[in-house]
Amino acid sequence: MSTVLSVSGSPSATSRTARLLRHLNTRLTDDGHRVLELDVRTLSAQALFGADFQHPDIVTVTELFAQADGVIIGTPVYKAAYSGLLKSLLDLLPQHALAGKTVLPLATGGSTAHALAVDYALRPVLSSMGAAHIVQGWFVPDRQLDLREDGTLATEPATTEALHRVTDQFSSALGRAPLLAAAS
């Protein structure tokens, strides 16, 4: 099927955002997609904050974006916007790094007051990067994400249902992407 790049923009090693992405990645893999995982926090800080476009980490990430049919962008919300770490990466990618791609924006945060960050902070940046189709994004309050001792994630039934719905919509849109590209 399709290749999906799953990007966690969380600076935390114990990130709920990253665990949420891993949970959804499993669903996408079970649906037949090849999923590549990227934790932005593992990239060279010097490259990210020094705008080193030629650094091997940035070159590799640019190649990952190029080979992906779809991209999931996951971020914690801080100060009503996506993480600065994610912003640093997006600023280093080519202007049209998302051209022709289906994108699923996801966010986590401490308060539902941050839910609009997906549509008003993240979506415009993804659109400016040429995304062919940005499916309905989703915000999950931290309190709805229970991290188990074994490292897995548990969610409330309503949260699980909503996440499965947006993930399935993303998966379905990936299946249609080649048809859209062929028609243009």
Contacts in CASP RR format, 6 or more apart in sequence:
PFRMAT RR
TARGET T0000
AUTHOR 0000-0000-0000
METHOD contacts of the structure
MODEL  1
MSTVLSVSGSPSATSRTARLLRHLNTRLTDDGHRVLELDVRTLSAQALFG
ADFQHPDIVTVTELFAQADGVIIGTPVYKAAYSGLLKSLLDLLPQHALAG
KTVLPLATGGSTAHALAVDYALRPVLSSMGAAHIVQGWFVPDRQLDLRED
GTLATEPATTEALHRVTDQFSSALGRAPLLAAAS
1 31 0 8 1.000
1 32 0 8 1.000
1 33 0 8 1.000
1 34 0 8 1.000
1 174 0 8 1.000
1 175 0 8 1.000
2 33 0 8 1.000
2 34 0 8 1.000
2 69 0 8 1.000
2 70 0 8 1.000
2 174 0 8 1.000
2 175 0 8 1.000
2 177 0 8 1.000
3 33 0 8 1.000
3 34 0 8 1.000
3 35 0 8 1.000
3 36 0 8 1.000
3 67 0 8 1.000
3 68 0 8 1.000
3 69 0 8 1.000
3 70 0 8 1.000
4 25 0 8 1.000
4 28 0 8 1.000
4 33 0 8 1.000
4 34 0 8 1.000
4 35 0 8 1.000
4 36 0 8 1.000
4 68 0 8 1.000
4 69 0 8 1.000
4 70 0 8 1.000
4 71 0 8 1.000
4 72 0 8 1.000
4 174 0 8 1.000
5 35 0 8 1.000
5 36 0 8 1.000
5 38 0 8 1.000
5 64 0 8 1.000
5 65 0 8 1.000
5 67 0 8 1.000
5 68 0 8 1.000
5 70 0 8 1.000
5 71 0 8 1.000
5 72 0 8 1.000
6 21 0 8 1.000
6 22 0 8 1.000
6 24 0 8 1.000
6 25 0 8 1.000
6 28 0 8 1.000
6 35 0 8 1.000
6 36 0 8 1.000
6 37 0 8 1.000
6 38 0 8 1.000
6 71 0 8 1.000
6 72 0 8 1.000
7 21 0 8 1.000
7 38 0 8 1.000
7 40 0 8 1.000
7 71 0 8 1.000
7 72 0 8 1.000
7 73 0 8 1.000
7 74 0 8 1.000
7 86 0 8 1.000
7 89 0 8 1.000
8 15 0 8 1.000
8 17 0 8 1.000
8 18 0 8 1.000
8 21 0 8 1.000
8 37 0 8 1.000
8 38 0 8 1.000
8 39 0 8 1.000
8 40 0 8 1.000
8 41 0 8 1.000
8 74 0 8 1.000
8 75 0 8 1.000
9 17 0 8 1.000
9 39 0 8 1.000
9 40 0 8 1.000
9 41 0 8 1.000
9 73 0 8 1.000
9 74 0 8 1.000
9 75 0 8 1.000
9 76 0 8 1.000
9 82 0 8 1.000
9 83 0 8 1.000
9 85 0 8 1.000
9 86 0 8 1.000
9 89 0 8 1.000
10 16 0 8 1.000
10 17 0 8 1.000
10 18 0 8 1.000
10 39 0 8 1.000
10 40 0 8 1.000
10 41 0 8 1.000
10 74 0 8 1.000
10 75 0 8 1.000
10 76 0 8 1.000
10 83 0 8 1.000
10 85 0 8 1.000
11 40 0 8 1.000
11 41 0 8 1.000
11 83 0 8 1.000
11 85 0 8 1.000
12 18 0 8 1.000
12 41 0 8 1.000
12 76 0 8 1.000
13 41 0 8 1.000
14 147 0 8 1.000
15 39 0 8 1.000
15 41 0 8 1.000
15 76 0 8 1.000
16 76 0 8 1.000
16 108 0 8 1.000
16 142 0 8 1.000
16 145 0 8 1.000
16 147 0 8 1.000
16 153 0 8 1.000
17 74 0 8 1.000
17 75 0 8 1.000
17 76 0 8 1.000
17 106 0 8 1.000
17 107 0 8 1.000
17 108 0 8 1.000
18 39 0 8 1.000
19 145 0 8 1.000
19 147 0 8 1.000
19 151 0 8 1.000
19 152 0 8 1.000
19 153 0 8 1.000
20 74 0 8 1.000
20 106 0 8 1.000
20 108 0 8 1.000
20 140 0 8 1.000
20 145 0 8 1.000
20 153 0 8 1.000
20 163 0 8 1.000
21 37 0 8 1.000
21 72 0 8 1.000
21 74 0 8 1.000
21 106 0 8 1.000
22 37 0 8 1.000
22 153 0 8 1.000
23 152 0 8 1.000
23 153 0 8 1.000
23 155 0 8 1.000
23 163 0 8 1.000
24 72 0 8 1.000
24 106 0 8 1.000
24 163 0 8 1.000
24 167 0 8 1.000
25 35 0 8 1.000
25 37 0 8 1.000
25 72 0 8 1.000
27 164 0 8 1.000
27 167 0 8 1.000
27 168 0 8 1.000
27 171 0 8 1.000
28 35 0 8 1.000
28 167 0 8 1.000
28 170 0 8 1.000
28 171 0 8 1.000
29 35 0 8 1.000
31 168 0 8 1.000
31 171 0 8 1.000
33 171 0 8 1.000
33 174 0 8 1.000
36 64 0 8 1.000
36 67 0 8 1.000
36 68 0 8 1.000
38 61 0 8 1.000
38 64 0 8 1.000
40 48 0 8 1.000
40 85 0 8 1.000
40 86 0 8 1.000
40 88 0 8 1.000
40 89 0 8 1.000
41 85 0 8 1.000
43 57 0 8 1.000
43 58 0 8 1.000
43 61 0 8 1.000
43 89 0 8 1.000
44 52 0 8 1.000
44 55 0 8 1.000
44 57 0 8 1.000
44 58 0 8 1.000
46 52 0 8 1.000
46 55 0 8 1.000
47 55 0 8 1.000
47 57 0 8 1.000
47 58 0 8 1.000
47 92 0 8 1.000
48 58 0 8 1.000
48 85 0 8 1.000
48 88 0 8 1.000
48 89 0 8 1.000
48 92 0 8 1.000
49 88 0 8 1.000
51 91 0 8 1.000
51 92 0 8 1.000
52 58 0 8 1.000
52 92 0 8 1.000
53 92 0 8 1.000
58 92 0 8 1.000
61 89 0 8 1.000
61 92 0 8 1.000
61 93 0 8 1.000
62 92 0 8 1.000
62 93 0 8 1.000
62 94 0 8 1.000
62 97 0 8 1.000
65 71 0 8 1.000
65 93 0 8 1.000
65 97 0 8 1.000
65 98 0 8 1.000
66 97 0 8 1.000
68 101 0 8 1.000
69 101 0 8 1.000
69 102 0 8 1.000
69 174 0 8 1.000
69 177 0 8 1.000
70 101 0 8 1.000
70 102 0 8 1.000
70 103 0 8 1.000
70 104 0 8 1.000
70 170 0 8 1.000
70 174 0 8 1.000
70 177 0 8 1.000
71 98 0 8 1.000
71 101 0 8 1.000
71 102 0 8 1.000
71 103 0 8 1.000
71 104 0 8 1.000
71 131 0 8 1.000
72 103 0 8 1.000
72 104 0 8 1.000
72 105 0 8 1.000
72 106 0 8 1.000
72 170 0 8 1.000
73 82 0 8 1.000
73 86 0 8 1.000
73 103 0 8 1.000
73 104 0 8 1.000
73 105 0 8 1.000
73 106 0 8 1.000
73 122 0 8 1.000
73 126 0 8 1.000
74 86 0 8 1.000
74 105 0 8 1.000
74 106 0 8 1.000
74 107 0 8 1.000
74 108 0 8 1.000
75 82 0 8 1.000
75 83 0 8 1.000
75 86 0 8 1.000
75 106 0 8 1.000
75 107 0 8 1.000
75 108 0 8 1.000
75 122 0 8 1.000
76 83 0 8 1.000
76 107 0 8 1.000
76 108 0 8 1.000
76 109 0 8 1.000
77 83 0 8 1.000
77 107 0 8 1.000
77 108 0 8 1.000
77 109 0 8 1.000
77 110 0 8 1.000
77 114 0 8 1.000
77 117 0 8 1.000
77 139 0 8 1.000
78 84 0 8 1.000
80 113 0 8 1.000
80 114 0 8 1.000
80 116 0 8 1.000
80 117 0 8 1.000
80 121 0 8 1.000
81 117 0 8 1.000
81 121 0 8 1.000
81 122 0 8 1.000
82 107 0 8 1.000
82 117 0 8 1.000
82 121 0 8 1.000
82 122 0 8 1.000
82 125 0 8 1.000
87 125 0 8 1.000
90 125 0 8 1.000
90 129 0 8 1.000
93 129 0 8 1.000
95 128 0 8 1.000
95 129 0 8 1.000
96 129 0 8 1.000
96 130 0 8 1.000
97 129 0 8 1.000
97 130 0 8 1.000
98 126 0 8 1.000
98 129 0 8 1.000
98 130 0 8 1.000
98 131 0 8 1.000
98 132 0 8 1.000
99 129 0 8 1.000
99 130 0 8 1.000
99 131 0 8 1.000
99 132 0 8 1.000
100 130 0 8 1.000
100 131 0 8 1.000
100 132 0 8 1.000
100 133 0 8 1.000
100 177 0 8 1.000
100 181 0 8 1.000
101 130 0 8 1.000
101 131 0 8 1.000
101 132 0 8 1.000
101 133 0 8 1.000
101 177 0 8 1.000
102 131 0 8 1.000
102 132 0 8 1.000
102 133 0 8 1.000
102 134 0 8 1.000
102 135 0 8 1.000
102 170 0 8 1.000
102 173 0 8 1.000
102 174 0 8 1.000
102 177 0 8 1.000
103 126 0 8 1.000
103 131 0 8 1.000
103 133 0 8 1.000
103 134 0 8 1.000
103 135 0 8 1.000
104 134 0 8 1.000
104 135 0 8 1.000
104 137 0 8 1.000
104 166 0 8 1.000
104 167 0 8 1.000
104 170 0 8 1.000
105 118 0 8 1.000
105 122 0 8 1.000
105 123 0 8 1.000
105 126 0 8 1.000
105 134 0 8 1.000
105 137 0 8 1.000
105 138 0 8 1.000
106 118 0 8 1.000
106 137 0 8 1.000
106 138 0 8 1.000
106 139 0 8 1.000
106 140 0 8 1.000
106 166 0 8 1.000
107 114 0 8 1.000
107 115 0 8 1.000
107 117 0 8 1.000
107 118 0 8 1.000
107 122 0 8 1.000
107 138 0 8 1.000
107 139 0 8 1.000
107 140 0 8 1.000
108 139 0 8 1.000
108 140 0 8 1.000
108 141 0 8 1.000
108 142 0 8 1.000
108 145 0 8 1.000
109 139 0 8 1.000
109 140 0 8 1.000
109 141 0 8 1.000
109 142 0 8 1.000
110 141 0 8 1.000
110 142 0 8 1.000
110 143 0 8 1.000
111 141 0 8 1.000
112 139 0 8 1.000
112 141 0 8 1.000
114 139 0 8 1.000
115 139 0 8 1.000
117 139 0 8 1.000
118 137 0 8 1.000
118 138 0 8 1.000
118 139 0 8 1.000
119 137 0 8 1.000
123 134 0 8 1.000
123 137 0 8 1.000
126 134 0 8 1.000
127 134 0 8 1.000
132 177 0 8 1.000
132 180 0 8 1.000
132 181 0 8 1.000
133 173 0 8 1.000
133 177 0 8 1.000
133 180 0 8 1.000
135 166 0 8 1.000
135 169 0 8 1.000
135 170 0 8 1.000
135 173 0 8 1.000
136 166 0 8 1.000
136 169 0 8 1.000
137 166 0 8 1.000
138 162 0 8 1.000
138 163 0 8 1.000
138 166 0 8 1.000
140 155 0 8 1.000
140 159 0 8 1.000
140 163 0 8 1.000
144 155 0 8 1.000
144 156 0 8 1.000
144 159 0 8 1.000
145 153 0 8 1.000
145 155 0 8 1.000
145 159 0 8 1.000
146 153 0 8 1.000
146 154 0 8 1.000
146 155 0 8 1.000
147 153 0 8 1.000
147 154 0 8 1.000
148 154 0 8 1.000
155 163 0 8 1.000
END
